[in-house]
């Protein structure tokens, strides 16, 4: 059964003085059916975070434009994009005297396959209808505490160190990166990439339902509106990209030349 893509990227500044997130969905310049979505959440004081996040977007697009699927693996593209962005952000400290960092999450769409990678606490969710098939695990202090059994996932939502990251792009240490891929794709599957300014306000089941019941564009608008309401005047930057796999409508057969449809009495 043919599958097509319904995709949308959106963001909101929230209640911050500056938008330091960046989000984009890029089609490959020459390869049909190849595209890449990316969300980057910048950190580092005034303008520093925005510069870091913008570097992630720039590096990723440049690498996608030169990506040859027949000769290069999806993981290679994603890993190179993260590592190169890390190197460029780190080097920018010497030029602008700031301390820029960024998280990143990326999803590469290929014919019949998808691959993704992340660094930090920007997330990717994978849904099938209203069911959560999985999500990325944040490189954060509270996720470390959960994994070691010291706190529960519920306690993590209110932990005083819930925003502390263990890795990021642009830091002194080499960034930690996780990768995954799948060719198990069906109409009704959806992927959501987002910064913590969005996911912090939603349980998995609510997020799944809103994405399943709406177009990608409408879901983006609804999720941002709800996050803004729940932020109660103290909301972070919000960025997200939604990629939904939907059943392609069959083309109607073209009538023969000269054929004139006749209505029944």
N, C-alpha and C positions, 0 to 999 in steps of 0.2 A: 504494500500500500504506500503510495507516494507521501512523503512528509515534507513540509515546508517550515520555515522559521518565522516566528513572530517575535520581534525583539524591540526593546526600548531601553534607553539610558536616561537617567534623570538625576538631578541633585537640587539641594536647597542649602542656603547658607546657615539656616538655623538661627540661633541667637548669638552667634559668634561675630566678632568684628570683621573677620576675614574668612573667605572660603579657601580652605587649604586642601580640600579633597579635589581629586580629578577623576573623571570617568569618561570612557569612550568605548564605542564598538566600531571596529575597522574591518571593512572587507579587504581581501587580498587584491592587490592592484591588477593581477593577471590571472589568478586561479579561481575559477567559478566554484562556489560551494565551500570556500575557505574564508574564515573570518575570525577575529579575535576580540574578545571583550576584556576590559581591564578596569579595575577600581584601585585607586591609590589614595591613601589617607596620610597627608603630610603633617609633620611635627617639626618644631624647631623655632618657635618665636615668630615675631612679625616678619612675614614674607618668606621666611626660611622654609617652612613646611610646604608652602605653595610651590616654591621652586623645586623642592625634592619630588613632590608628587608629579609636577609637570615633566620632570626628567624621566620618570617612569613611563609616562605616556609617550613621550618623544622616542625613547629608546625602543619601546615595544613596537611602535608603528614602523620605525625604520627597519627593525629586524623582520617584521612580518612582510614588508615590501620585498625583502631579499630572500624570503623563505621559499625553498624548493621542496615540496612534500616528497617528491620521488627520491631525493638525495639526502634529506635531513629529517631526523625524527622530531615528533612533536615535543618530546621532553627536551631535546637539544635546544629548540627555539625558545621554550619557556625558561629553561635554566640560563641560557645566554642572556636573555632579556633581563632577568633578575640580577645576574652578576654584573652585567655592564652598567645597569642603572645604579647599583650599589657603588661601583667604582667611580662613576661620574658624580654622584651625590657627594661622596666622600671627598673627591678632589675639589668640589665647589666651595668647601670650607675655606680654602686658601684664597679664593677669589672674592668672596663676599663677606667674610668674617662672621658667618652665622654658624649655627649648629643644626643643619638640616637632616631630617630623617623621614622615612616614609614606610608604610606598610604597602603591600600589594597583593592582589589576587587576580588571576588571569584564567580565561577559558578560551581554548582554541577549538574551533569547529572545523571538522574535516568531513568529507563525504562518508557517512556511515560511522563516524567516530568522533569523540570529543576527548580532550585532555585538559587538565588544569593544574595550577600550581599556586602556592601562596607563601607569603612571609609576613609574620606579624598577626594582627587580629582582624584584618579584613577577611570576610568569610565568603565561602561558596556553599550554597545549599543545593541539593539535588532532590527533586520531587518527582513522583509518578502519580499524577492526579493529586489527591489530597494526602498522599502517603510520603513521609520523609524517607528517602533511600539512604541519605547520609549527608554529612557536612564536614567541612574542614575543621581541624582542631586548632584553636588559637595558640600561638606561641606567646603565652602570657603566664604570669605568676599564678593566677588562680587556676588555670587549666593544669598547671603542674601540681598544685595542691589537690585538685580533684583526682588526677591520675595516681597520686600517691595515697589516696584515701584519707587525707587530712581534713577535707571539707566536702560537702555535697554540692551538686550543681546549683541547687536552690540557694545555698549559702554564698555561692560565688557571686550572685547578682547584687549582693549588698556588701561584699567584702571591701574594706577600705583600700586595698591594693588591687582592685579589679582592673584598673587601667594600666598597670605596670606590665610592660612588654619584656620578653626575654631576648628578643632579637628584632632587628629592623634593617632596612636598606639605608646605608650611609653611616652606620655605626662603626666603632673601632674594630670590632670583631667581624669575622666572616659571617654573613647572614645564614640562618637556618632556613631551609626551603623544603617543602613537601610537595610531592607530585602524585597524580593519579590519572587514570584514563579508563574509558569504557567504550565498547561497541554495542552494548546492550541498550539500544535506543528504540523508543516507541512513541507514536503520537500520544500526547498527553504528558510527556516528560517536560520538566521545566528546570532551569538553572537560575539561581538568584545570586548575584555577586553584590556585596554591600559592605559599607564601612560600619563601624560600631555605633555611629550616630543613628543608624536605622535598626540594626538587629537587637540593640539593647532594649527596645520597647516591645518586642514580639516573642511569643512562644512559638515553637516550631509548627504546631498544628494550625494556629491562626494564620501564620505566614503562608503555609501550604494552601489553605482554603481560599485566601484572598487571591493568590496567584492562579489557582485552578479555575476560579469562577469569573475571571476577568481577562480581558486582553492584556498584553504586556504594557501598553500605554496606560490603560485605566488602572491596572494594578500599581504601577509606579505612582500615579497621582493619589490613589487611596492610601497607599503605605506612607507616603510623605505626609499627607494630611494627618493621619493618625499619629505618626511619630511627633509631629509638631504639637498636636494637642497634648500628648502625653509628656512632652518635654516641659510643659507648664512654664514657658518663658526662659528656660535654661537649657535649651536643646543644642546639641553639637551640630557640626556640619553633617549633612546627609547626602550620601551618594549610593546609587544602585544601578545595576543593569539586570534586566530580566530577559532570558532567552527561552521561549516556549517552542516545543516541537508540536506542530499541529498537522492534522490530516489535510493534504492538498485536495482542493476541489477539482473534480474531473472536468476537463474542458468539454463544453457542449459540442457535439458534432456539427460541422459546417454543412449546411444544405447544399445540394448540387447547384451548379450555376443555372440560373434561370428558374429555379424552383420557387414557387410562391405558395406559402402556407395558406390553407383554406380552413375557415372556421366551420364547426359543425352547427347545424341548426338545432 
